[in-house]
Amino acid sequence: MRIQPKKYDNYPWYLKPFFWKQFRTYGQLLKPALLWAREPKLFAAVACLYGVLDRKSSPVSPVLRSLITVRVSQINWCRFCVDINYSVLI
């Protein structure tokens, strides 16, 4: 059984800015984000945590942040995440 994403209108309002930024960056809404957003509060918490770590004034260097996100993606066996995070690293 495969989990399907909900329709865009069924997601809470507080996730819409994230989807807007994703559409602006990648030209489409990415299916993994729509699937993760099925648990909106958890998704928002993880997105906020990532946003805090990924800001320009972060004490962690950008290269190290990218390496960490690639490694975490590898540990979680998420090929899509590895590709996205690796493209940021380059």
C-alpha positions as CSV (number, residue, x, y, z in Angstrom):
1,M,0.0,0.0,0.0
2,R,1.4,3.4,-1.0
3,I,0.6,6.6,0.9
4,Q,-0.8,9.3,-1.4
5,P,-0.5,13.0,-0.7
6,K,-3.6,15.1,0.1
7,K,-4.9,17.7,-2.2
8,Y,-3.1,21.0,-1.8
9,D,-6.2,22.7,-0.3
10,N,-6.4,20.1,2.5
11,Y,-3.1,21.2,4.1
12,P,-3.1,23.7,6.9
13,W,-2.5,27.4,6.1
14,Y,0.8,27.5,8.1
15,L,2.4,25.1,5.6
16,K,1.5,27.2,2.5
17,P,4.5,29.5,2.8
18,F,6.8,26.5,2.8
19,F,5.1,25.1,-0.3
20,W,5.3,28.5,-2.0
21,K,9.0,28.7,-1.4
22,Q,9.5,25.2,-2.6
23,F,7.5,25.9,-5.8
24,R,9.6,29.0,-6.3
25,T,12.9,27.2,-5.8
26,Y,12.2,24.0,-7.7
27,G,9.3,25.0,-10.1
28,Q,6.9,22.4,-8.6
29,L,5.6,21.1,-5.3
30,L,7.8,18.1,-4.4
31,K,5.9,14.9,-3.6
32,P,8.1,14.0,-0.6
33,A,7.2,17.3,1.1
34,L,3.5,16.7,0.4
35,L,3.8,13.3,2.0
36,W,5.7,14.6,5.1
37,A,3.2,17.3,5.5
38,R,0.5,14.8,6.2
39,E,1.7,15.3,9.8
40,P,1.5,19.1,9.7
41,K,2.7,19.9,13.3
42,L,5.7,17.6,13.1
43,F,6.5,18.8,9.6
44,A,6.4,22.5,10.7
45,A,8.6,21.8,13.7
46,V,11.3,20.0,11.6
47,A,11.1,22.8,8.9
48,C,11.5,25.5,11.6
49,L,14.5,23.6,13.1
50,Y,16.1,23.3,9.7
51,G,15.4,27.0,9.0
52,V,17.2,28.0,12.3
53,L,20.2,25.8,11.4
54,D,20.3,26.9,7.8
55,R,20.2,30.7,8.3
56,K,23.0,32.9,7.3
57,S,24.0,33.8,10.9
58,S,24.3,30.1,11.9
59,P,27.4,29.1,13.8
60,V,27.8,26.0,11.6
61,S,29.5,26.6,8.3
62,P,27.4,26.1,5.1
63,V,29.7,23.3,3.8
64,L,29.4,21.4,7.1
65,R,25.6,21.9,7.2
66,S,25.3,20.5,3.7
67,L,27.6,17.5,4.6
68,I,25.5,16.8,7.7
69,T,22.2,17.0,5.7
70,V,23.6,14.7,3.0
71,R,24.7,12.2,5.7
72,V,21.4,12.3,7.6
73,S,19.7,11.6,4.3
74,Q,21.9,8.7,3.6
75,I,21.3,7.3,7.1
76,N,17.5,7.6,6.5
77,W,17.8,6.0,3.0
78,C,16.1,8.9,1.3
79,R,17.6,9.0,-2.2
80,F,15.5,12.1,-3.0
81,C,16.9,14.0,0.0
82,V,20.5,13.0,-0.8
83,D,20.0,14.4,-4.3
84,I,18.5,17.7,-3.2
85,N,21.1,18.2,-0.4
86,Y,24.0,17.2,-2.6
87,S,22.9,19.7,-5.2
88,V,23.1,22.4,-2.6
89,L,26.6,21.2,-1.6
90,I,27.9,21.6,-5.1
